[in-house]
Amino acid sequence: MKLRKIFASAVLLATTAASVNAEVAVIVSRDNQNAKLDQELISRIFLGKVSSFPNDVEAIAIDMKKGSDIRNEFGESFLEKTPSQLNTYWSRLIFTGRAKPNQEVDSAEEMKKLIAKNPNMIGYIDVKDVDKTVRVVAKK
């Protein structure tokens, strides 16, 4: 009986861990002229270090809501920061008045609608949620 509980717990943990590690797609509007972006530029945009795309057009980063699995995965994959590190990073910037936090959305659908309408916006969703309304510029 005890062995069965341990096995069931191990299976549950393994499936939970696998479902959290979604493939992240960084997306822009189909009207955005940037076909591909590298991880360094994506990181600099989302961390408020640069405010434009390579073609000198304004870049507006949109985040998923805090605590969402896809936001955590994006932070670790593209920004190379844990949720705790990101909270500390943004707290410092906001406190010193050097930056405002990125706008947040609650869902992939909301993210796609916003980005599809504005070629200056950049965001991220689970790759399984990508459709023809947006263009993928990077994946991890």
C-alpha positions in Angstrom: 0.0 0.0 0.0 2.8 2.4 1.0 4.7 1.6 -2.2 1.6 2.3 -4.3 1.2 5.8 -2.7 4.8 6.6 -3.4 4.5 5.5 -7.0 1.3 7.4 -7.5 2.9 10.5 -6.0 5.9 10.1 -8.4 3.7 9.8 -11.4 1.7 12.9 -10.4 4.8 14.9 -9.9 6.2 13.8 -13.3 3.1 14.7 -15.2 2.7 18.0 -13.4 6.3 19.0 -14.2 5.9 18.0 -17.9 2.7 20.1 -18.3 4.3 23.2 -16.7 7.2 23.2 -19.2 5.3 24.5 -22.2 7.0 25.6 -25.4 6.9 29.4 -25.4 6.3 31.4 -28.6 7.2 35.1 -28.7 4.7 36.8 -30.9 4.1 40.1 -32.8 1.4 41.4 -35.1 1.4 40.1 -38.7 2.0 43.8 -39.6 5.3 43.9 -37.6 8.2 44.1 -40.0 10.6 42.1 -37.8 10.7 38.5 -39.0 12.9 37.1 -36.2 14.3 38.4 -32.9 17.1 36.9 -30.9 16.8 36.0 -27.2 19.1 38.9 -26.1 16.9 41.6 -27.8 13.7 39.9 -26.5 15.1 39.9 -23.0 16.2 43.6 -23.2 12.7 44.6 -24.5 10.9 42.7 -21.7 13.2 44.0 -19.0 12.7 47.6 -20.1 16.3 48.1 -21.2 15.4 48.9 -24.8 12.2 50.4 -26.2 12.4 49.7 -29.9 12.7 46.9 -32.5 15.7 46.6 -34.7 14.0 48.8 -37.3 13.7 51.6 -34.7 9.9 51.2 -34.3 8.7 51.4 -30.7 8.4 48.0 -28.9 5.7 47.6 -26.3 6.1 44.5 -24.2 3.0 42.7 -22.9 3.2 40.1 -20.1 0.9 37.4 -19.0 -0.5 37.8 -15.5 1.9 37.2 -12.6 1.9 33.6 -11.4 0.8 32.1 -14.7 2.8 29.0 -15.8 3.5 30.5 -19.2 4.9 33.7 -17.7 7.1 31.7 -15.4 8.3 29.6 -18.3 9.0 32.7 -20.4 10.9 34.3 -17.6 13.1 31.3 -17.1 13.6 30.5 -20.8 14.0 33.9 -22.4 14.9 36.2 -19.5 16.9 33.6 -17.5 15.2 34.8 -14.3 13.0 33.1 -11.7 9.7 34.7 -10.8 11.3 35.9 -7.5 14.3 37.5 -9.4 11.9 39.2 -11.8 9.8 40.6 -8.9 12.9 42.0 -7.3 14.2 43.4 -10.6 10.9 45.2 -11.3 10.5 46.4 -7.7 13.8 48.2 -7.9 13.1 49.8 -11.3 9.6 51.0 -10.2 10.8 52.2 -6.8 13.6 54.3 -8.4 11.2 55.6 -11.1 13.3 54.2 -13.9 10.6 52.1 -15.5 6.9 51.1 -15.4 5.9 47.5 -15.4 4.7 45.9 -18.6 1.0 45.8 -19.2 -0.5 42.4 -18.2 -3.2 40.2 -19.8 -5.1 37.3 -18.4 -5.2 34.9 -21.3 -3.6 33.8 -24.6 -6.7 35.0 -26.4 -6.5 38.5 -24.9 -2.7 38.6 -25.7 -3.4 37.6 -29.4 -6.2 40.2 -29.8 -4.0 43.0 -28.4 -1.0 42.1 -30.4 -2.9 41.5 -33.7 -4.2 45.1 -33.6 -0.9 46.8 -32.8 2.3 46.2 -34.7 4.4 47.8 -31.9 3.4 45.2 -29.3 5.3 42.0 -28.5 4.2 39.2 -26.2 4.3 35.5 -25.6 2.0 32.5 -25.4 2.1 28.8 -25.3 3.0 27.6 -28.8 -0.2 25.5 -28.9 -2.2 28.7 -28.8 -0.6 30.3 -31.9 -2.9 31.0 -34.8 -2.9 33.0 -38.0 -3.7 36.3 -36.3 -0.1 36.7 -35.0 3.5 35.9 -36.1 6.0 33.9 -34.1 9.5 35.6 -34.0 11.1 33.2 -31.5 10.3 29.9 -29.7 11.8 28.0 -26.8 
